Amino acid sequence: MWRFNVIIFSQCSLAMMVLGNMTSTTAPPPVITTTRPVPVQVTKELPLLLAKLIPTPTTPPLNTDDDDDDEKISLRGRRLKAVTILEDPYVMRKVSDGGETSYSGFVIDILKELAGTLGFTYDLYLVPDGTYGAPKGNNTWSGLIGQVIQKEADVAVAPVTISSTREQVVDFTNPFMDLGAGLLIRKPEPEGTSLFAFLLPFNSRVWFSILGALFGTAILLYVTSRIRYKCNVGDQAYDNDAKFNFKNSLWLTYWSIVRKGGEPAPRSLPSRILAGAWWFFTLIVISTYTANLTAFLTVKRLVAPIKSIDDLAGQSAIPYSVTYGTFLYSFFESQVGTGSVYERMWYTMKANNRFPGSSMAGVDMVRNEEFVLIEETPFLEYAVRTDKNCGLMLLGKPFLFKGYGFATGRGSPLKKPLSVGILKLQESGRMSELRDRWWPKDGCPLDGQSSNVKSASALGLDIFLGVFYLLAGAAVMAIIITAVQVTYTRFCKGEDKLQSLKERRASFINNRQRRESINPNLH
């Protein structure tokens, strides 16, 4: 302020100096004869000169910063007309027994929070055509966007996807939720159990390595024992090296790996060292096998036929589509002529012509038939989490990331206070609390894989068929070997045994006759 006064004082001094010069040129200097003040002669140019030299004070610009009071005052006491659309869990309608209609949901909670913070009230109604809004042929829009453009509503409070096309006709607030597009499919049946499921914990390379170790240890045990026995090393009566032929050595390695005892037991020092190392090896193998076998027999894996958007576009067996009148519908439609994978998908969807009228109708199509719904991920997560039978799952990774915002008219003063209110809800953590209220965290798994132990089903006979077949094969083999041995003994070695019996009988008779001839009294 003092600077402004100094400027005024200096400008006034300059004006007086100029004024003095003007009076001195128009009249001779007066003669002062008394002490009375000399009057100053004022001319017509003085007011104009002062107006030019002294600037007119200007009003400083108003502070346009948005603080709490300004935002509350801007909307306080106003009654807004809001349009919305039914979409779980954003906006859900409930009709009481008395016929009164009420709305609840994630978006309704946000609207209530903003109304309490900014001090406004609102009237809420549903969009007549039940769509979010898409451009028509005559430069008009349908759905929520059309209601805002036609000024039927002040604001559209719904999960409206912010896009470049919509941004050209309406204004959007800051996004209150980030999202992407995802794929929803009915959970496929678990893959069939292998006949030899008990072999699944190890791959074929490990199984052949274990089998090679078993035979290698048996051969080494047999060789060391025979060398010691042939060279007469150690105490032959105690070390029992003679008993470890190849058959007994192989038997020892087998009963060791199946954790059963047997004979003979190794007694010599080399045999015990080799057997001890083999037992430790089998301990690690059996422990690892048991742990993995439990997981393989109790967990049934799902094999999804489609794993990405490229897989979906490259197949024709399973139909797919988007919800009519949504952002995704407009997006795929706008891809005509781009040569992208989205253009190819649009032509396929257009040929099938199976666009569901609402997102929940699309979910019903997925439940009842082989169908893939392309929808925004927040809704898909809610549908999967809250499915009663946990029969839905998401495919692949999200794509086409966008955001949800409230739509207002172009240049509407509602945009800024609503955006600030949304930002404050996000910064305070209140937005996350509202989201957690409607999206359960402990519902059905999004990928379809059940991690709940309580939901594990009992093991069926199909899992153990391989073990039964193995046991039956061993029994048949034992019967066959027994039959072969009996047949060989009776038919191939029968004559030799009969001759041996005759010789023994003749020998017995001869010996008896000889004794009788020597001592007749024996008869």
VEXBATI-340328 format. One line per field, with one value per residue (C-alpha): residue number from 0; x, y, z. Coordinates in Angstrom, 1 decimal, decimal comma. Layout:
num	[NUM;...]
xx	[X;...]
yy	[Y;...]
zz	[Z;...]
This chain:
num	[0;1;2;3;4;5;6;7;8;9;10;11;12;13;14;15;16;17;18;19;20;21;22;23;24;25;26;27;28;29;30;31;32;33;34;35;36;37;38;39;40;41;42;43;44;45;46;47;48;49;50;51;52;53;54;55;56;57;58;59;60;61;62;63;64;65;66;67;68;69;70;71;72;73;74;75;76;77;78;79;80;81;82;83;84;85;86;87;88;89;90;91;92;93;94;95;96;97;98;99;100;101;102;103;104;105;106;107;108;109;110;111;112;113;114;115;116;117;118;119;120;121;122;123;124;125;126;127;128;129;130;131;132;133;134;135;136;137;138;139;140;141;142;143;144;145;146;147;148;149;150;151;152;153;154;155;156;157;158;159;160;161;162;163;164;165;166;167;168;169;170;171;172;173;174;175;176;177;178;179;180;181;182;183;184;185;186;187;188;189;190;191;192;193;194;195;196;197;198;199;200;201;202;203;204;205;206;207;208;209;210;211;212;213;214;215;216;217;218;219;220;221;222;223;224;225;226;227;228;229;230;231;232;233;234;235;236;237;238;239;240;241;242;243;244;245;246;247;248;249;250;251;252;253;254;255;256;257;258;259;260;261;262;263;264;265;266;267;268;269;270;271;272;273;274;275;276;277;278;279;280;281;282;283;284;285;286;287;288;289;290;291;292;293;294;295;296;297;298;299;300;301;302;303;304;305;306;307;308;309;310;311;312;313;314;315;316;317;318;319;320;321;322;323;324;325;326;327;328;329;330;331;332;333;334;335;336;337;338;339;340;341;342;343;344;345;346;347;348;349;350;351;352;353;354;355;356;357;358;359;360;361;362;363;364;365;366;367;368;369;370;371;372;373;374;375;376;377;378;379;380;381;382;383;384;385;386;387;388;389;390;391;392;393;394;395;396;397;398;399;400;401;402;403;404;405;406;407;408;409;410;411;412;413;414;415;416;417;418;419;420;421;422;423;424;425;426;427;428;429;430;431;432;433;434;435;436;437;438;439;440;441;442;443;444;445;446;447;448;449;450;451;452;453;454;455;456;457;458;459;460;461;462;463;464;465;466;467;468;469;470;471;472;473;474;475;476;477;478;479;480;481;482;483;484;485;486;487;488;489;490;491;492;493;494;495;496;497;498;499;500;501;502;503;504;505;506;507;508;509;510;511;512;513;514;515;516;517;518;519;520;521;522]
xx	[0,0;2,8;4,3;1,0;1,0;4,5;3,6;0,6;2,6;5,4;2,8;1,1;4,4;5,2;1,7;2,3;5,7;4,1;1,3;3,9;5,5;2,2;1,2;4,6;4,3;0,8;1,3;4,2;5,2;3,2;4,8;4,4;3,9;2,2;2,6;-0,8;-0,7;-0,8;-3,7;-2,9;-4,5;-6,3;-6,6;-8,9;-6,0;-5,4;-8,2;-7,2;-3,6;-4,2;-6,4;-3,6;-0,8;-2,7;-3,7;-7,1;-6,8;-7,9;-9,7;-7,3;-8,4;-10,6;-9,0;-10,3;-8,6;-11,0;-11,1;-13,7;-15,9;-15,9;-16,9;-19,7;-21,1;-21,1;-23,4;-24,9;-28,7;-28,9;-31,2;-29,7;-31,5;-29,4;-29,9;-28,6;-28,8;-29,4;-26,1;-25,0;-23,3;-23,3;-27,0;-29,6;-33,3;-35,4;-39,2;-40,6;-43,9;-45,5;-44,5;-41,7;-38,6;-35,1;-31,7;-28,4;-25,0;-21,5;-22,4;-25,3;-22,9;-20,6;-23,5;-24,6;-21,1;-20,8;-24,2;-23,2;-19,9;-20,9;-24,3;-26,7;-29,8;-30,8;-33,6;-32,7;-34,4;-33,5;-32,5;-35,5;-33,8;-31,6;-28,3;-25,1;-25,1;-23,8;-23,9;-26,8;-26,8;-28,4;-25,7;-27,6;-26,8;-28,8;-28,8;-27,2;-25,1;-28,1;-30,0;-27,1;-26,7;-30,5;-30,3;-32,9;-30,4;-27,8;-25,4;-25,3;-24,2;-23,3;-20,2;-19,9;-16,6;-14,6;-13,7;-12,5;-15,8;-17,9;-15,5;-16,4;-20,0;-20,0;-17,6;-16,4;-15,4;-12,2;-12,5;-13,7;-12,6;-9,9;-10,8;-9,9;-11,8;-11,9;-13,3;-15,9;-16,5;-18,2;-15,8;-14,7;-14,7;-11,5;-9,1;-9,6;-7,5;-4,7;-5,0;-1,6;-2,0;0,3;3,2;2,4;4,5;7,7;8,3;9,5;13,2;13,1;11,4;13,9;16,7;15,3;15,0;18,6;19,8;17,9;19,5;22,9;22,9;21,8;24,6;27,2;26,1;26,2;29,7;31,3;29,8;31,0;34,5;34,8;33,4;35,8;38,8;37,8;37,8;36,5;34,6;32,7;30,6;29,3;29,5;27,1;28,5;27,7;24,0;24,1;23,6;22,0;18,4;18,9;20,7;17,9;15,4;17,1;17,1;13,4;12,1;14,2;12,5;9,0;9,9;9,5;11,9;13,4;16,3;19,2;20,4;23,9;26,6;29,9;31,2;31,1;27,6;26,4;27,9;26,3;22,9;23,0;23,5;20,7;18,3;19,0;18,4;15,1;14,1;14,4;12,7;9,7;9,2;9,2;6,9;4,4;4,2;3,7;1,3;-1,0;-1,2;-1,7;-4,5;-6,4;-6,1;-8,0;-6,6;-8,8;-7,8;-9,3;-9,8;-9,1;-6,3;-6,1;-7,9;-5,8;-6,9;-10,5;-10,2;-8,5;-11,2;-14,8;-16,1;-17,2;-19,2;-18,5;-19,9;-20,2;-23,2;-25,2;-25,0;-21,9;-18,5;-17,1;-19,8;-18,9;-15,2;-15,4;-17,7;-15,3;-12,5;-13,9;-11,2;-8,2;-7,1;-6,6;-7,7;-10,6;-12,0;-12,0;-13,7;-16,3;-17,2;-17,5;-19,8;-21,8;-22,3;-23,4;-25,6;-25,9;-25,4;-27,0;-29,2;-27,5;-24,5;-26,4;-28,1;-24,7;-23,7;-26,8;-25,8;-22,4;-23,9;-26,3;-24,2;-20,7;-20,4;-17,7;-18,8;-16,4;-17,1;-15,4;-13,4;-15,0;-18,4;-16,9;-15,1;-18,3;-20,1;-17,5;-17,1;-20,9;-21,8;-23,7;-22,2;-18,8;-19,2;-17,6;-14,0;-12,0;-9,7;-6,4;-5,2;-7,3;-6,9;-8,1;-7,6;-10,0;-11,8;-15,4;-16,6;-19,8;-20,9;-22,1;-23,0;-20,3;-19,0;-21,2;-20,1;-20,9;-17,8;-15,1;-16,8;-17,8;-14,2;-12,8;-15,2;-14,3;-10,5;-11,1;-13,0;-10,0;-7,4;-9,2;-9,5;-13,3;-13,6;-11,8;-14,1;-17,1;-15,7;-14,9;-18,5;-19,7;-16,9;-16,4;-12,8;-13,6;-16,0;-15,4;-11,8;-11,5;-9,4;-11,7;-9,1;-10,5;-8,1;-10,6;-9,8;-13,4;-14,7;-12,3;-14,3;-13,6;-11,2;-12,9;-12,0;-10,6;-7,6;-6,7;-7,4;-3,7;-2,8;-5,5;-4,4;-0,8;-1,9;-4,0;-1,1;1,2;-1,4;-1,9;1,9;2,3;-0,5;1,1;4,6;3,1;1,3;4,5;6,5;4,0;3,6;7,3;7,8;5,1;5,6;9,2;10,8;8,1;10,0;13,2;11,4;9,6;12,8;14,3;11,4;11,8;15,5;14,9;12,2;14,5;17,3;15,1;13,9;17,5;18,7;15,8;16,5;20,2;19,4;17,0;19,6;22,1;19,7;16,7;15,2;14,3;11,5]
yy	[0,0;2,4;1,9;3,0;6,2;7,0;6,7;9,0;11,6;11,6;11,9;14,8;16,6;16,2;17,6;20,7;21,3;21,2;23,4;25,9;26,0;26,5;29,5;31,1;31,1;32,5;35,4;37,4;36,4;38,1;40,7;39,6;42,5;40,9;37,7;36,4;33,2;33,7;32,0;29,5;30,1;26,9;26,3;24,0;21,6;20,6;18,0;16,3;16,3;14,8;12,1;11,1;11,2;9,5;5,9;4,7;2,1;-1,3;-4,0;-7,0;-10,3;-12,5;-15,6;-18,5;-21,2;-24,0;-24,5;-26,2;-23,2;-22,2;-25,7;-26,0;-22,6;-23,4;-26,3;-25,7;-25,6;-26,6;-29,5;-31,5;-33,8;-37,0;-39,8;-43,4;-46,9;-50,2;-52,1;-54,4;-53,5;-49,8;-49,1;-51,6;-50,9;-52,2;-51,9;-52,2;-53,9;-50,4;-49,7;-47,3;-47,5;-47,1;-47,4;-48,7;-49,6;-48,3;-45,3;-44,4;-44,4;-42,1;-39,8;-39,6;-38,8;-36,0;-34,6;-34,5;-32,9;-30,3;-29,6;-30,3;-32,5;-34,5;-36,2;-39,5;-41,3;-44,2;-43,7;-44,5;-46,7;-48,5;-47,9;-45,9;-43,9;-44,4;-42,0;-42,2;-41,5;-38,0;-36,5;-37,4;-39,7;-42,4;-43,4;-41,5;-39,4;-38,3;-37,3;-35,0;-33,5;-32,8;-31,2;-33,6;-34,3;-32,2;-35,1;-38,8;-40,8;-44,2;-46,3;-44,3;-45,1;-42,0;-42,1;-39,6;-39,8;-39,1;-36,4;-34,4;-34,0;-34,0;-33,2;-35,9;-35,6;-37,2;-41,0;-42,6;-46,1;-47,5;-50,5;-52,6;-55,0;-58,7;-62,0;-64,0;-67,7;-70,6;-72,7;-75,7;-79,2;-80,3;-82,2;-86,0;-87,9;-90,0;-93,8;-93,8;-90,8;-92,2;-91,6;-87,9;-86,6;-87,4;-87,0;-89,8;-88,7;-89,0;-92,4;-93,8;-92,4;-94,0;-97,3;-97,1;-96,3;-99,4;-101,8;-100,1;-100,5;-104,1;-104,9;-103,2;-105,0;-108,3;-107,7;-106,5;-109,5;-112,1;-110,6;-110,7;-114,3;-115,5;-113,8;-115,2;-111,7;-111,2;-113,6;-115,8;-117,3;-113,9;-111,6;-113,8;-112,5;-115,9;-115,2;-112,0;-113,4;-111,1;-112,1;-111,4;-108,1;-106,9;-108,0;-105,9;-102,7;-103,2;-103,8;-100,9;-98,5;-99,7;-99,4;-103,1;-105,5;-108,6;-111,1;-111,4;-108,3;-106,9;-107,7;-106,9;-103,3;-102,6;-104,0;-101,9;-98,7;-99,3;-100,3;-97,3;-94,8;-96,5;-96,3;-92,5;-92,1;-93,9;-91,8;-88,6;-90,1;-91,5;-88,3;-86,1;-88,5;-88,6;-84,8;-84,3;-87,2;-85,5;-82,4;-84,2;-86,4;-83,7;-80,7;-80,9;-78,5;-76,5;-76,2;-73,1;-73,3;-69,6;-67,7;-64,3;-61,9;-63,2;-66,8;-65,6;-63,8;-66,8;-69,4;-69,8;-72,6;-70,4;-67,3;-64,0;-60,5;-57,3;-55,6;-53,5;-49,7;-49,8;-48,2;-51,5;-51,8;-48,3;-49,1;-52,3;-50,6;-47,8;-50,2;-50,8;-50,0;-50,2;-53,7;-54,6;-57,7;-55,7;-55,1;-58,9;-59,5;-56,9;-58,5;-61,9;-60,4;-58,6;-61,9;-63,8;-60,9;-62,0;-58,7;-59,0;-56,1;-55,7;-57,0;-59,3;-60,8;-61,5;-63,3;-65,4;-66,3;-67,4;-69,6;-71,4;-72,0;-71,9;-68,1;-65,5;-62,1;-59,2;-56,7;-54,3;-55,9;-54,4;-55,9;-59,2;-59,5;-58,8;-61,4;-64,1;-63,3;-63,5;-66,4;-68,9;-72,0;-70,6;-71,6;-68,6;-67,5;-64,7;-65,4;-63,8;-60,4;-57,2;-54,9;-51,5;-49,6;-46,7;-45,1;-44,5;-40,9;-38,9;-37,0;-33,4;-30,9;-29,2;-26,2;-27,1;-25,6;-28,9;-30,7;-29,0;-29,3;-32,9;-33,8;-32,2;-34,1;-37,4;-36,7;-36,0;-39,3;-41,1;-39,3;-40,0;-43,7;-43,4;-44,5;-47,8;-48,4;-48,0;-50,3;-53,1;-52,9;-54,1;-56,3;-59,2;-60,4;-63,9;-65,0;-67,4;-67,3;-65,2;-67,8;-70,7;-72,6;-73,6;-73,1;-73,9;-77,1;-77,5;-77,6;-80,5;-83,5;-87,1;-89,0;-91,2;-94,6;-93,2;-91,9;-95,4;-97,3;-97,4;-99,0;-101,6;-102,4;-102,8;-105,1;-107,1;-107,3;-108,6;-111,3;-112,4;-112,6;-114,7;-117,1;-117,4;-118,1;-120,7;-122,4;-122,4;-123,9;-126,6;-127,4;-127,6;-129,7;-132,2;-132,6;-131,7;-133,2;-135,9;-138,8;-138,0;-138,0;-141,2;-142,9;-141,6;-143,1;-146,5;-146,6;-145,7;-148,4;-151,0;-150,0;-150,4;-153,9;-155,0;-153,9;-155,7;-158,9;-158,7;-158,4;-161,3;-163,5;-162,7;-163,3;-165,5;-164,9;-161,2;-162,4]
zz	[0,0;0,8;-2,6;-4,1;-2,0;-3,0;-6,7;-6,2;-4,3;-7,0;-9,8;-8,0;-7,5;-11,2;-12,0;-9,8;-11,5;-14,9;-13,7;-12,5;-15,9;-17,6;-15,4;-15,9;-19,6;-19,6;-17,2;-15,6;-12,2;-9,6;-7,2;-3,6;-1,3;1,6;3,6;2,4;0,3;-3,4;-5,1;-7,8;-11,1;-12,2;-15,9;-17,9;-18,7;-15,0;-14,6;-17,9;-17,0;-13,6;-15,1;-17,5;-14,9;-12,0;-13,0;-12,0;-9,2;-10,5;-8,5;-7,8;-9,4;-7,3;-5,8;-7,7;-5,6;-4,7;-1,0;1,2;1,7;-1,9;-3,0;-0,4;-1,3;-5,0;-4,6;-1,2;-1,3;-4,9;-6,0;-8,8;-11,2;-11,5;-14,0;-13,4;-14,7;-12,9;-12,7;-9,9;-7,6;-8,6;-8,6;-7,3;-6,9;-4,0;-3,8;-0,3;0,6;0,6;-3,0;-2,1;-4,3;-2,9;-4,5;-3,1;-4,4;-4,8;-6,9;-4,6;-1,6;-3,5;-4,4;-0,7;0,4;-2,1;-1,2;2,5;1,8;-0,8;0,7;-2,2;-2,6;-5,7;-7,5;-9,0;-11,9;-14,2;-17,9;-20,1;-22,6;-20,1;-21,9;-21,1;-24,3;-27,8;-30,8;-33,2;-36,9;-36,5;-34,3;-31,2;-28,3;-26,5;-22,9;-20,0;-22,3;-24,3;-21,2;-20,1;-23,6;-23,9;-20,4;-19,1;-16,2;-14,5;-14,0;-14,9;-11,7;-12,9;-13,9;-17,2;-18,9;-19,8;-23,5;-26,1;-28,1;-25,0;-23,8;-27,0;-26,0;-22,2;-19,4;-17,0;-13,4;-12,1;-12,3;-9,1;-10,3;-12,6;-14,8;-17,8;-20,1;-19,3;-20,4;-18,5;-19,1;-17,4;-15,4;-17,5;-16,1;-14,4;-16,6;-16,5;-14,0;-15,6;-15,3;-13,7;-11,5;-8,9;-11,3;-11,7;-8,8;-10,8;-14,5;-16,6;-16,4;-12,6;-12,6;-15,0;-12,9;-9,8;-11,6;-12,8;-9,3;-8,0;-10,5;-10,2;-6,4;-6,6;-9,1;-7,1;-3,9;-5,7;-7,2;-4,0;-2,0;-4,6;-4,8;-1,0;-1,0;-3,7;-2,1;1,3;2,8;6,3;8,5;6,1;8,8;9,9;6,8;4,8;1,5;-0,1;0,3;-1,8;-5,2;-7,8;-6,9;-3,2;-3,9;-6,2;-3,5;-0,9;-3,0;-3,8;-0,2;1,0;-1,4;-0,4;3,3;4,1;5,8;4,2;4,2;4,0;5,9;5,0;7,6;6,0;6,2;2,4;2,2;5,2;3,8;0,4;2,0;4,4;1,5;-0,4;2,6;2,9;-0,8;-0,6;2,5;0,5;-2,6;-0,7;1,4;-1,7;-3,6;-0,7;-0,4;-4,2;-4,4;-1,9;-4,0;-7,3;-6,1;-4,2;-6,5;-9,8;-12,3;-14,8;-18,4;-19,9;-23,7;-24,0;-22,2;-23,9;-26,2;-29,1;-28,4;-28,3;-31,6;-33,3;-32,5;-33,7;-31,5;-28,6;-29,4;-27,7;-27,5;-25,6;-23,9;-26,2;-25,8;-23,6;-24,2;-25,3;-27,9;-29,3;-29,1;-31,1;-33,6;-34,1;-35,0;-38,5;-41,0;-38,6;-39,5;-35,9;-34,0;-32,6;-36,0;-36,7;-33,4;-34,2;-37,5;-35,7;-33,0;-35,7;-37,6;-34,5;-33,4;-29,8;-27,9;-24,4;-23,4;-20,0;-18,2;-16,0;-19,0;-20,4;-17,2;-17,5;-21,1;-19,8;-17,1;-19,4;-22,5;-24,0;-24,3;-23,5;-22,2;-22,8;-20,1;-17,7;-15,0;-11,8;-12,8;-13,8;-10,5;-8,7;-10,8;-10,1;-6,4;-5,7;-7,9;-5,8;-7,4;-8,1;-11,7;-13,4;-14,0;-15,6;-18,5;-19,3;-18,3;-18,6;-21,6;-22,7;-19,4;-18,7;-15,8;-14,5;-14,0;-13,6;-16,7;-16,7;-19,5;-21,5;-19,4;-16,5;-13,1;-11,5;-12,8;-10,6;-7,2;-7,9;-9,0;-5,9;-3,8;-5,5;-5,0;-1,3;-0,9;-2,5;-0,5;2,8;2,1;2,2;-1,4;-0,7;2,3;0,0;-2,6;0,0;1,1;-2,3;-3,6;-1,2;-0,8;0,4;-2,4;-5,2;-6,7;-9,8;-11,7;-10,9;-8,9;-5,5;-2,6;0,1;1,9;3,0;-0,6;-1,5;-2,7;-1,8;-4,1;-6,6;-7,8;-11,1;-9,2;-7,9;-11,1;-12,0;-8,7;-9,0;-12,5;-11,3;-8,6;-11,0;-13,5;-10,8;-9,7;-13,3;-13,8;-10,6;-11,8;-15,3;-13,8;-11,5;-14,3;-16,5;-13,7;-13,0;-16,7;-17,2;-14,2;-15,1;-18,8;-19,5;-16,4;-15,7;-17,4;-15,5;-12,2;-13,1;-14,0;-10,8;-8,9;-10,6;-9,9;-6,3;-6,1;-7,7;-5,4;-2,4;-3,5;-4,2;-0,9;0,8;-1,0;-0,2;3,5;3,4;1,7;4,3;7,2;6,4;9,8;8,9;6,7]
